Amino acid sequence: MNFSFFVVTENHTNGYVDYIIDSFFFFSIFATICVIINKNPIVSVLFLIFLFIIIASYLITLGLSYIGLSYLLVYVGAVSILFLFILMLINVRISELLSNTGNSILLAIVIAICFIYTVNQVLPDSLAAYSNYIDYLSSLFYGVRFSVEYINYVFKILNINNYTSPLLVTSNIWDGSLGETTHITAIGNIMYTGYSIWLIEVSVLLLVAMVGSILITIKKSEMELKSSGTELDISGVIYGMNMDTAFRRRDSHT
């Protein structure tokens, strides 16, 4: 029996050209700015949907297909459409649309700068990609040359002995897929083993939020019915008093 093995490597672009990945960044920044500066909430939600589509496309391009499709199903298919219908049903006043919201732009810029700085300090960007050759590794990081000592230090942290160590070895027959770890398998192992308590807490929190919103709606509807019934009773009493007064005046004239 002949076996064919091949090595699957990973890099930060998943085989795509760098400027294709960068285009997602620019479009996402543009959509985010449009969400903030637009005065019409319906237009802002449309740009928010566009932002989620860009993020999902970026994740699918990187090879994270499950997470990207989850973004499309959850955020674009459910949350954003729900927001859009709610805003279309709400009577938005023209005065609110014409109100000046330029004061929030400076705050948004400050928050964005702080967020980007924090993410760049926390995420190990220098460990995001590695390849079999130092020159190719340098080209992935926009022409920055890395020394051999630095590469050895990176691979030591990653527990890799040399540059040619494979990330995954698999075969083209059916039993090779049994040893592979897909995105869904990895997320399920993390979610239902090490972080199962957090999953239960989030589920309980969502249940409490759903029950609370239903109770608030029921109480509000009951109060509206009581107030409307009281108004009807008062109006009926006033109408009866007016009719009684009118009959008395008519009797007195006759």
N, C-alpha and C positions, 0 to 999 in steps of 0.2 A: 504494500500500500504506500502510495506516495503522499507525502505531506508537504504543503506549501505554507511557510511561515513568513510573515511580514511584520515590520516594526512600525508602530503608530507613534509618531512624535507630536508634540503640542507646541504651539507658539501663540503669541498674543494677537495675531491677526488671522489665524486659522487658514492660512494660505492666500488671503486676500491682500491686495496692495494697500499700503498704509493710507493713501489719500482717500480711499473708499471708506475706511473706518473713520477718518477724520471728518468726512462729510456728515456722518451721523452726529458728531459732536456739534458742528456748527448749526445744523438744522434743529437740534434739540435746544441749544441756547436761544436761537431765534424764536422757537415756539414758546419757550419759557418766558421770554421777555414780552411776547404778545399776550400771554395769559395774564401777566401782571398789569400791563399798561392799558389794556382794552377796558373801556367803561361799560360796554354792553356785556352783561354776564353770559348771554347765549353765545356770543362770539368767543368769549374766554373759554367756555366749555368746549367749543369746537376746536380751538387751538390746543386745549388739554388732551382731547382725543388724538389730535395729530402728534402731540408729544409722546403719548403712550405707544402709538404705532411706530414712531421712530425708535423708541427704546426696545420694543419687541423685535424690530428688524435688526437692530444692533446685536441683540442677544442671539438671534437665530444665525446671524452672520458669523458670530464667534463659535458657533457649534452648540450653544445652549438652547436647543430647540424646545425642550419641555418648558423651561422658564419663559421663553419668548412667547410660546403659544398660550401659556397661562396668563401672561400680561394681556394678550389679545382677548381672551375669553372673559377674564375677570374685570379688568379695568375698562377696556374699550367696549366689550359686549354687555356689561352689566352696570358698572358704577357710573361711567360717563354718560351713557344713554339715559340712565335714571335721573342724573342731574339735569340733563338737557330737557327731559319731559317735565320735571318739576319746575324749572325756570320758565318753560313755555306756558305752564298752567298758572303760575303766579303772575299777578298783575304788577309788573314792574313800572314804577312811576317814571315819567320823563325827567322830573327834577333829580331823581337819583342817578339817572344815566348822564345827566349834564353836570353832576357834581365834580368838583376838582379832586382828583386822586393822585396828583403829581407829587404830593408829599411822601407817598409810600415808595417812590422809586429809589430815593437815596437809602432808605432802610433796606430795601431789597438788595441793592448793590452791596451794602455792608455785610448783610447776612450771607450772600453768595461768596464774597471774598473770604469770610471766616470759615465757611463750609469747605471751600476748595483748599484752603491752607491746612485745615484739620485733616482732610482726607489725604492730602499729599504727605503729611507727616506720619500718618498711621499706616497707610497701605504700603506694602513692600514693592514699590514699582520696579526697583532694580532686580527683583526676583520674578518678575512677571513672565519672562521668556528666556529660554536658552536653547541652544541648538548644538549640532555636532562640531561646528567650526567657530573659532573666535571671530573671524572676519564677518561671517554671516550674523553672528550675535550682535556685533557692533552695528551692522547695517539696520538691524531691527530697531535700534535705539537712535535712529536718525544720525548715523555717522559718528557716534561717540566711540572712541577707541578704548577698549578695556585691556588692562594688562593681564598677563597670565596669572599673577598672584591673586588678582581680584577674582578671576574666573574660578580658580581653585578654591578660594574662600566661599564663593557662592555655592559651588557644588558640594563643599563640605557641609554647609548649612542644610542643603537639600538632601544630604546623605547619599550622594552619588559619587562613585569612585572615579570615573573618567568621563570624557566628553561623549563617548559612544555608548553610554549606558542607555538601554531602551526604556521608555516609559511603559510600554505595553507590548506584549508579544501575543499574537493570536493566530488563528489558522482560518482557512477558507472552508472548512467543513462545519457541520452543524454543532458538534460538541465544543468547538472553540468559543461559541457565544455563551456557553454556560459559565465560563470563568470570567467573562467581561462584566464590568460594572457600568451600567447605563446611568443617565442622569436621574431617572425616576427611582432606580434602586438606591443610589447614593442619598437622595433626598429622603426616601422612606426610611433608610437605616438611621439617618441622623434624627429625623423627626419622631420616630416611634421607639427609639432606644434611649439615646443620651438626653434628648430634650422632650421626652414624653410628658413630663410634668408641666412644661410650658404650653404644650399643645392642649392639655386638659384645662389649664387656667384660661387660655384664650377662648376655648369653646364655652366655658362657663361665663366669661365676660360677654361674649356675643349673645348668649342666651339671656343674661340679665338685661342687656341693652334692648333686646327685642321685646321682652316681657314688659320692661319699663315704658317703652314707647307705646305699647298697646294700652297699658293702664292709663297713661296720661291722656291718650286719645279718647278712651271711654269716659273718663271723668270730665273731660272738656265737653264732650257731647251731652252728657247728663246735665251739666250746669247750663248749657245753652237751651236744652229742652225745658228745664225748670224756669229759666228766665223768660223764655218765650211764653210759657204757660201763665206765668205771673202777669206778664204784659197783656195777654189776652183777657185774663180775669179782670184786671183793672180797667181795660178798655170797655169790657162788657158792663161793668158797674157804672162807669161814666156814661155809657150810651143809655143804660136804663134810667139813670137819674135825669138825663136830658129829655128822654121821652116822657117821663113822669111829669116833669116841669112843663113840658109843652101841652100835655093833656090838661093839666090844672089851669093853665092860662086860657085854654080854649073853653073849658067849662065856666070859668069866671066871666068870660066875655058873653057867653050865651046866657 
